[in-house]
């Protein structure tokens, strides 16, 4: 029984660490896409 409790706690801790490690919104990617759209817009003018 204690093994299951320890495994559950470790799973919760690992889940929290994974969520903290992965950004929710890739802001750099969004910025680069906006920059790319601005370049494309400039080429069409």
ABEGO torsion letter per residue (X at the ends): XAAAAAAAAAAAAAAAAAAAABBABBAAAAAAAAAAAAAAAAAAX
